[in-house]
Amino acid sequence: MTDRAIETRNLTKRYGDETAVDRLNLAIPEASVYGFLGPNGAGKTTTMRMLTTLTTPSDGTGTVAGADITDRDAVVSNIGYLPEDPPLHGELTGREQLRYIAGLRDLPEADAEDRIDDLLDRFSLSGDADKRISAYSKGMKQKVGIIQAMLHDPDVLFLDEPTSGLDPRAARTVRDTIASLADGDATVFLSTHILPVVDELADTIGVLYDGQLVTEGAPDHLKSRAESGDERTLEDVFLEVTGGIGDNGDERPASTEEA
Ligand SMILES: Nc1ncnc2c1ncn2[C@@H]1O[C@H](COP(=O)(O)OP(=O)(O)OP(=O)(O)O)[C@@H](O)[C@H]1O
């Protein structure tokens, strides 16, 4: 594995005439949390789908955990992905679903059982683990989705709105889990519209607008006004760098990108 958990060079995805992701360059170090922000339709999910090999780039290159994103088998064994709608089998119980994923991942059975028990307990799901997923609430399904994404202790974890539908305690558990993963040697690529979550957790924030990375930097760097030294909120930054662009996209927003 290289010292970059995720690296892309001019990564591009076009759908017909529309460019969903436009020459994206990322260099995300290992053991860090990258907060990926952007308005609806900016290209965040498309980026994550390319990085997790679920869709093929139209142009450009990328590596994740040292593996080329065109090499699906090499990438998939090193990553976990929580998409917006986690793929779950409603007819299975939560525990059966997790055993099924552990089997797909070839995890040794005894280790998998211990890890499943531990994670179910961590997310307060032990009491419901033997009920069918079809009877789960949205938040309970989200918890199973998070657990299955991290079951094999991946090097790089992609999370799309991980706290969606979760009660405050579960959301806190997710935030603590992300922080402790990055305290180890995992890298977390976190896409969310909940700005305080990225503000708290991210080492670096990147903002995507209309398929392009319009700003990138540490939260404190982005929030400090260079001229006055005053603090502003991440919401101010987000609105500033994603505002003031016409529909034809010909006017670039103000960039706070680090030199
Ligand atoms: N399969 C597809 N076919 C055609 N266009 C697509 C497809 N997937 C995404 N797009 C387009 O690509 C652009 C980026 O979409 P994407 O889902 O990546 O945005 P996003 O930043 O994840 O948005 P949100 O925050 O709303 O989830 C949008 O204009 C969308 O319509």
The ligand as a Tripos MOL2 file, in Angstrom:
@<TRIPOS>MOLECULE
LIG
   31    33     1     0     0
SMALL
NO_CHARGES

@<TRIPOS>ATOM
      1 N1        -26.5980    6.8220  -14.1030 N.pl3     1 LIG1
      2 C1        -26.6850    8.1010  -14.4640 C.ar      1 LIG1
      3 N2        -27.0900    8.4530  -15.6940 N.ar      1 LIG1
      4 C2        -27.1600    9.7470  -16.0740 C.ar      1 LIG1
      5 N3        -26.8240   10.7860  -15.2810 N.ar      1 LIG1
      6 C3        -26.4090   10.4960  -14.0380 C.ar      1 LIG1
      7 C4        -26.3170    9.1490  -13.5600 C.ar      1 LIG1
      8 N4        -25.8530    9.1880  -12.2780 N.ar      1 LIG1
      9 C5        -25.6830   10.4920  -11.9740 C.ar      1 LIG1
     10 N5        -26.0060   11.2780  -13.0250 N.ar      1 LIG1
     11 C6        -25.9330   12.7550  -13.0730 C.3       1 LIG1
     12 O1        -24.6560   13.1320  -12.6040 O.3       1 LIG1
     13 C7        -24.7390   14.3030  -11.7910 C.3       1 LIG1
     14 C8        -24.1000   14.0260  -10.4410 C.3       1 LIG1
     15 O2        -24.9330   13.1310   -9.7030 O.3       1 LIG1
     16 P1        -24.4870   12.5120   -8.2940 P.3       1 LIG1
     17 O3        -25.5320   11.5130   -7.9090 O.co2     1 LIG1
     18 O4        -23.0890   12.0360   -8.3900 O.co2     1 LIG1
     19 O5        -24.5590   13.8000   -7.3370 O.3       1 LIG1
     20 P2        -24.4090   13.9180   -5.7610 P.3       1 LIG1
     21 O6        -23.3890   14.9850   -5.5150 O.co2     1 LIG1
     22 O7        -24.1550   12.5980   -5.1560 O.co2     1 LIG1
     23 O8        -25.8480   14.4640   -5.3430 O.3       1 LIG1
     24 P3        -26.7270   14.2920   -3.9820 P.3       1 LIG1
     25 O9        -26.0910   15.1570   -2.9430 O.co2     1 LIG1
     26 O10       -28.0660   14.8170   -4.3990 O.co2     1 LIG1
     27 O11       -26.7590   12.8230   -3.6340 O.co2     1 LIG1
     28 C9        -26.2160   14.6720  -11.7210 C.3       1 LIG1
     29 O12       -26.4680   15.6720  -12.6750 O.3       1 LIG1
     30 C10       -26.9240   13.3840  -12.1060 C.3       1 LIG1
     31 O13       -28.1460   13.6520  -12.7520 O.3       1 LIG1
@<TRIPOS>BOND
     1     1     2 1
     2     2     3 ar
     3     2     7 ar
     4     3     4 ar
     5     4     5 ar
     6     5     6 ar
     7     6     7 ar
     8     6    10 ar
     9     7     8 ar
    10     8     9 ar
    11     9    10 ar
    12    10    11 1
    13    11    12 1
    14    11    30 1
    15    12    13 1
    16    13    14 1
    17    13    28 1
    18    14    15 1
    19    15    16 1
    20    16    17 2
    21    16    18 1
    22    16    19 1
    23    19    20 1
    24    20    21 2
    25    20    22 1
    26    20    23 1
    27    23    24 1
    28    24    25 2
    29    24    26 1
    30    24    27 1
    31    28    29 1
    32    28    30 1
    33    30    31 1
@<TRIPOS>SUBSTRUCTURE
     1 LIG1         1 GROUP 0 **** ****
